[in-house]
Amino acid sequence: MSTGEPTFPLISRMRGVGIAGGTRTSTHRGNGYEIASSRLYQRGDSMRSIDWGASARLSSARQQDEFVVRDTFAEESPRAVVFVDRRPGMALYPAELPWLHKPAAIAVAGRMIVASALAARGLAGYLDLADGEARWIAPRTREDATRIRDLELRRTRFTAPQETLRLGLRRLERARHQLPPGSFVFVLSDFLCPPPESAWRGAQAHGWDVVPVILQDPRWEQSFPHAGGMALPVADAETGTALFVRLSRREVDRRRAANEERLAALGRTFRQLDMDPVLISTEEPRHVLGAFLGWAERRRQRMRRAS
């Protein structure tokens, strides 16, 4: 099923890079393309698995016929879950303002993740905790991808609790029988209310490839504008009520330093947890795609250095 959405390669950290159209190689032996090991031929081995070059070299060295076969890693279709943070603060900036509109960024990024899973012959799942209840779609059928793309990612309900990331990761642990090791869990949030490290480690303990997708406005959240002495609108995330405040130049400088350090600290936390975040600063599709392609390329380069 083609979605018409741009896609990026799902590069797994479990083993190597995505191959054969994006399928992920497992740690189990089976039919696949990536070589796991070589060994001597045993009765019952397929003739197709014989490495004729290695067999000729070994036969020449031993002065007798020897046959070497190649064991390969089985290919597994990747599963990718889109976990959306739907706290009220994630819908704070209206679409008409020239800042990051997070609901639109969620829809663009989520559709790309779903399309990329399908392009890799995989499956997609979805989770959010709007209204305090889990909306969970397990990655079971390709038809689920249509529901996620056309319905769930277009939802306008942003009523999840402040602890939605911690609670959502715990909810995923209850669905671990539906998410095998190596499943991708893309967490879409601004991470202004991050979960404790123990929540991340709990998800990683199941062998999941957890990918934080950071949605932050570059002006107001990653930094702060030079607006000392100006009246600035401040909106309440729960009620939407806007107030105007006037900050001094010193207060503006402190706010900017605090925001920049918050983002830097978030990056340090993810590095310590051995996670590869994706930073999205606009809902423009080509920039969102560029962020995911950059993520995939960084993983690919690390795999090359490790090999």
Backbone torsions as a table, in degrees:
resi	resn	phi	psi	omega
1	MET	NA	117.0	179.3
2	SER	-89.5	133.3	-179.6
3	THR	-96.9	-14.7	-176.4
4	GLY	76.2	1.1	179.7
5	GLU	-86.6	148.8	171.7
6	PRO	-64.7	150.5	-176.2
7	THR	-129.7	164.6	175.3
8	PHE	-135.4	154.7	-179.0
9	PRO	-72.7	136.1	175.4
10	LEU	-86.8	96.0	-178.3
11	ILE	-90.6	113.7	-176.5
12	SER	-82.0	144.7	173.6
13	ARG	-87.0	-10.3	-176.7
14	MET	-69.0	-48.2	178.3
15	ARG	-152.4	125.7	169.6
16	GLY	46.4	-162.6	-179.2
17	VAL	-100.6	166.5	177.1
18	GLY	-65.3	137.9	-179.8
19	ILE	-135.4	172.6	175.1
20	ALA	49.6	53.9	177.8
21	GLY	79.3	13.2	175.8
22	GLY	109.0	-4.7	178.9
23	THR	-64.3	150.3	-176.8
24	ARG	-102.0	137.2	177.4
25	THR	-85.0	139.3	-177.9
26	SER	-93.4	-177.7	175.6
27	THR	-92.1	4.6	-178.8
28	HIS	-101.7	145.7	175.9
29	ARG	-71.6	147.1	178.7
30	GLY	169.7	-166.2	-179.5
31	ASN	-74.3	121.6	-180.0
32	GLY	-171.5	-167.9	-176.1
33	TYR	-115.4	-23.6	-176.6
34	GLU	-84.9	129.4	-176.4
35	ILE	-72.6	129.7	176.5
36	ALA	-97.0	-45.2	-179.2
37	SER	-168.7	171.9	175.5
38	SER	-123.5	151.4	179.9
39	ARG	-157.8	171.5	178.0
40	LEU	-72.9	148.4	-179.9
41	TYR	-60.6	138.9	174.9
42	GLN	-124.3	151.0	-180.0
43	ARG	-54.4	130.1	-179.7
44	GLY	101.5	-14.5	177.5
45	ASP	-66.7	146.7	178.2
46	SER	-71.0	140.2	176.5
47	MET	-63.2	-26.4	-179.8
48	ARG	-67.7	-20.3	-177.6
49	SER	-86.7	-3.2	-178.2
50	ILE	-72.4	131.3	173.1
51	ASP	-92.1	98.7	-172.3
52	TRP	-67.2	-35.1	178.2
53	GLY	-64.8	-47.9	178.6
54	ALA	-65.3	-35.9	178.8
55	SER	-63.4	-42.6	179.9
56	ALA	-63.9	-41.7	-179.6
57	ARG	-66.2	-43.1	-179.3
58	LEU	-68.0	-39.2	179.1
59	SER	-63.4	-39.3	179.2
60	SER	-66.3	-40.4	-178.8
61	ALA	-68.8	-35.3	-176.0
62	ARG	-96.8	-5.2	179.2
63	GLN	59.6	33.6	174.9
64	GLN	-158.6	161.6	-178.0
65	ASP	-70.8	122.4	175.0
66	GLU	-132.7	142.5	-179.8
67	PHE	-121.7	129.7	-179.8
68	VAL	-107.7	131.5	177.3
69	VAL	-113.3	155.6	-178.7
70	ARG	-108.0	123.7	170.2
71	ASP	-86.1	138.8	178.2
72	THR	-120.6	160.2	174.5
73	PHE	-82.0	139.3	177.5
74	ALA	-68.1	147.4	175.4
75	GLU	-89.4	138.1	178.6
76	GLU	-125.5	136.6	176.4
77	SER	-70.2	129.8	-177.6
78	PRO	-71.8	149.5	172.2
79	ARG	-114.6	134.4	-179.0
80	ALA	-129.0	124.2	177.9
81	VAL	-104.5	133.5	173.8
82	VAL	-100.9	109.0	179.4
83	PHE	-104.8	114.0	-173.7
84	VAL	-104.7	129.0	173.2
85	ASP	-80.8	114.4	-178.9
86	ARG	-114.9	40.7	170.0
87	ARG	-65.6	155.6	177.6
88	PRO	-55.0	-35.8	-178.7
89	GLY	-63.6	-19.8	179.4
90	MET	-74.6	-10.4	178.5
91	ALA	-118.5	27.3	-171.4
92	LEU	-68.9	-42.4	-174.1
93	TYR	-94.2	119.9	179.3
94	PRO	-64.3	158.6	-176.7
95	ALA	-63.9	-28.4	-175.8
96	GLU	-76.4	-12.3	178.3
97	LEU	-83.2	152.1	-176.2
98	PRO	-82.3	41.1	-179.4
99	TRP	-124.7	175.3	-179.9
100	LEU	-62.5	120.6	174.8
101	HIS	-95.5	100.4	-170.2
102	LYS	-63.4	-38.4	176.0
103	PRO	-57.3	-39.9	177.8
104	ALA	-68.2	-39.9	178.8
105	ALA	-64.6	-37.7	176.8
106	ILE	-60.8	-46.2	-178.6
107	ALA	-63.1	-44.3	-178.8
108	VAL	-65.7	-50.3	-178.0
109	ALA	-65.5	-42.1	-179.2
110	GLY	-62.8	-41.9	178.8
111	ARG	-64.3	-37.3	178.5
112	MET	-66.0	-39.6	179.0
113	ILE	-64.0	-46.0	179.2
114	VAL	-61.7	-46.4	-179.7
115	ALA	-62.7	-37.0	-179.4
116	SER	-68.5	-37.7	176.2
117	ALA	-63.7	-42.8	179.6
118	LEU	-67.4	-38.7	179.1
119	ALA	-63.8	-27.6	177.4
120	ALA	-88.7	15.3	-178.4
121	ARG	59.2	35.4	-179.4
122	GLY	-111.4	-162.4	-176.8
123	LEU	-129.7	157.0	-178.3
124	ALA	-125.5	145.6	175.4
125	GLY	-128.2	175.3	-174.4
126	TYR	-150.3	146.1	175.3
127	LEU	-149.1	135.4	162.3
128	ASP	-148.6	165.9	-178.2
129	LEU	-121.6	33.5	176.1
130	ALA	-58.4	143.2	-178.6
131	ASP	65.6	13.5	177.3
132	GLY	79.1	1.3	180.0
133	GLU	-117.2	142.6	-177.7
134	ALA	-76.2	126.2	168.6
135	ARG	-102.2	102.2	-172.4
136	TRP	-118.4	124.8	173.5
137	ILE	-119.2	110.6	179.8
138	ALA	-70.9	147.2	178.1
139	PRO	-77.9	86.2	-174.9
140	ARG	-116.3	-40.4	-177.5
141	THR	-133.6	158.4	177.9
142	ARG	-70.7	-22.1	176.8
143	GLU	-66.6	-28.5	177.8
144	ASP	-61.7	-31.2	-179.4
145	ALA	-61.9	-37.5	178.5
146	THR	-64.2	-41.7	178.6
147	ARG	-64.5	-42.5	179.8
148	ILE	-63.1	-47.3	-176.0
149	ARG	-66.9	-43.8	-171.3
150	ASP	-91.9	-21.4	-176.3
151	LEU	-118.4	-61.8	-170.9
152	GLU	-63.6	-43.0	-176.8
153	LEU	-73.8	-12.1	178.3
154	ARG	-97.6	1.4	-178.6
155	ARG	-62.6	146.6	-178.9
156	THR	-109.9	9.1	-179.8
157	ARG	-85.1	117.6	176.4
158	PHE	-125.6	77.3	-174.2
159	THR	-130.9	21.1	-178.6
160	ALA	-73.4	155.7	179.4
161	PRO	-69.6	163.1	-178.7
162	GLN	-60.2	-32.5	-178.7
163	GLU	-90.2	27.8	-172.9
164	THR	-60.6	-33.8	-178.8
165	LEU	-68.4	-45.6	178.0
166	ARG	-62.8	-45.9	-178.3
167	LEU	-66.7	-37.1	-179.6
168	GLY	-68.3	-41.0	177.9
169	LEU	-64.3	-36.4	176.1
170	ARG	-66.2	-39.0	178.2
171	ARG	-63.1	-37.7	177.7
172	LEU	-64.0	-34.8	178.9
173	GLU	-62.5	-31.9	177.1
174	ARG	-70.8	-18.0	179.0
175	ALA	-103.8	20.7	-173.4
176	ARG	-62.9	-25.0	177.9
177	HIS	-69.3	-15.2	177.9
178	GLN	-99.3	-4.0	-178.3
179	LEU	-127.3	96.7	-179.3
180	PRO	-69.0	161.4	174.8
181	PRO	-53.0	140.2	-178.0
182	GLY	95.9	-9.4	176.9
183	SER	-63.1	141.1	176.8
184	PHE	-85.3	133.7	173.0
185	VAL	-121.9	102.0	178.6
186	PHE	-89.8	118.0	-177.7
187	VAL	-104.0	111.3	-176.7
188	LEU	-97.5	112.6	-175.5
189	SER	-162.4	163.1	169.6
190	ASP	-86.5	-11.5	177.6
191	PHE	58.1	29.4	172.7
192	LEU	-77.3	-15.9	172.5
193	CYS	-125.1	70.2	-173.3
194	PRO	-70.4	152.8	176.0
195	PRO	-77.9	165.2	174.9
196	PRO	-67.1	156.1	179.8
197	GLU	-58.5	-30.2	-179.5
198	SER	-61.7	-31.2	178.7
199	ALA	-67.8	-41.7	176.6
200	TRP	-63.1	-46.0	-176.8
201	ARG	-65.9	-32.4	176.9
202	GLY	-62.8	-40.6	177.8
203	ALA	-68.0	-41.3	-179.6
204	GLN	-66.1	-28.9	-178.9
205	ALA	-62.5	-20.5	177.8
206	HIS	-88.4	4.9	178.6
207	GLY	82.0	12.5	-179.9
208	TRP	-78.7	148.2	176.2
209	ASP	-93.4	92.5	-174.5
210	VAL	-86.8	126.2	-176.0
211	VAL	-122.9	107.0	175.2
212	PRO	-73.3	128.7	175.1
213	VAL	-109.5	103.6	-172.7
214	ILE	-85.6	117.5	178.6
215	LEU	-108.4	99.8	-178.9
216	GLN	-136.4	138.2	175.4
217	ASP	-68.7	129.9	-175.3
218	PRO	-66.9	-24.9	-176.1
219	ARG	-89.1	-45.9	-170.8
220	TRP	-98.2	-19.4	-176.3
221	GLU	-116.8	-40.0	176.4
222	GLN	-79.4	-22.7	179.1
223	SER	-147.2	-146.5	175.7
224	PHE	-164.5	137.1	-175.1
225	PRO	-71.0	160.1	175.4
226	HIS	-79.3	86.3	-172.6
227	ALA	-128.9	33.1	179.0
228	GLY	-62.2	130.5	178.7
229	GLY	86.1	-6.8	-179.5
230	MET	-93.7	151.1	175.4
231	ALA	-82.4	120.1	-176.0
232	LEU	-114.7	138.7	177.2
233	PRO	-77.0	134.6	176.9
234	VAL	-124.5	121.1	-176.9
235	ALA	-102.5	142.9	174.2
236	ASP	-84.1	125.1	-175.1
237	ALA	-64.1	-30.9	-176.5
238	GLU	-79.3	-42.2	-173.8
239	THR	-104.5	-20.0	-176.2
240	GLY	80.2	0.7	-179.8
241	THR	-68.6	133.5	-178.2
242	ALA	-106.6	134.9	174.5
243	LEU	-121.9	156.6	177.6
244	PHE	-108.8	129.8	178.4
245	VAL	-125.5	152.3	178.6
246	ARG	-115.7	118.3	-178.2
247	LEU	-103.2	142.4	175.1
248	SER	-75.7	167.0	178.3
249	ARG	-60.9	-38.3	179.0
250	ARG	-66.1	-40.1	178.0
251	GLU	-65.0	-38.6	177.8
252	VAL	-63.3	-44.0	179.5
253	ASP	-62.5	-40.4	178.4
254	ARG	-65.6	-42.0	179.2
255	ARG	-62.8	-41.3	179.5
256	ARG	-64.1	-46.0	-179.9
257	ALA	-62.5	-39.6	-179.7
258	ALA	-65.9	-42.3	-179.9
259	ASN	-65.7	-43.1	180.0
260	GLU	-65.9	-38.4	178.2
261	GLU	-69.8	-35.1	177.8
262	ARG	-60.6	-44.0	179.1
263	LEU	-67.4	-40.8	179.1
264	ALA	-64.3	-40.1	179.0
265	ALA	-66.1	-36.2	177.2
266	LEU	-62.6	-42.4	177.4
267	GLY	-62.9	-40.5	179.0
268	ARG	-63.7	-41.5	178.8
269	THR	-60.5	-45.3	-179.3
270	PHE	-66.0	-37.1	177.4
271	ARG	-65.6	-40.6	178.7
272	GLN	-63.5	-31.6	178.7
273	LEU	-87.0	1.7	179.8
274	ASP	61.0	43.3	176.4
275	MET	-114.5	149.4	-177.8
276	ASP	-109.4	100.4	-178.1
277	PRO	-78.0	159.6	172.9
278	VAL	-117.8	122.7	-178.9
279	LEU	-99.5	121.2	179.4
280	ILE	-118.9	124.0	-175.7
281	SER	-115.0	-1.8	-179.4
282	THR	-151.7	154.5	176.9
283	GLU	-89.5	3.5	178.8
284	GLU	-63.4	120.4	-172.5
285	PRO	-54.1	-40.4	-176.7
286	ARG	-68.7	-30.6	176.7
287	HIS	-74.9	-36.9	176.3
288	VAL	-63.3	-45.5	177.5
289	LEU	-60.7	-41.5	178.5
290	GLY	-60.3	-37.0	178.6
291	ALA	-65.2	-42.0	179.3
292	PHE	-70.7	-38.3	177.6
293	LEU	-65.0	-38.0	176.3
294	GLY	-63.4	-40.8	175.9
295	TRP	-58.9	-47.1	-178.7
296	ALA	-64.1	-40.2	-178.7
297	GLU	-67.9	-38.4	177.2
298	ARG	-61.6	-40.2	177.3
299	ARG	-66.0	-41.9	-178.9
300	ARG	-62.3	-43.2	179.4
301	GLN	-65.2	-39.7	178.4
302	ARG	-64.2	-38.4	177.9
303	MET	-63.7	-38.5	178.8
304	ARG	-65.2	-42.1	180.0
305	ARG	-65.2	-33.2	-178.3
306	ALA	-77.9	-19.5	-175.8
307	SER	-85.8	NA	NA
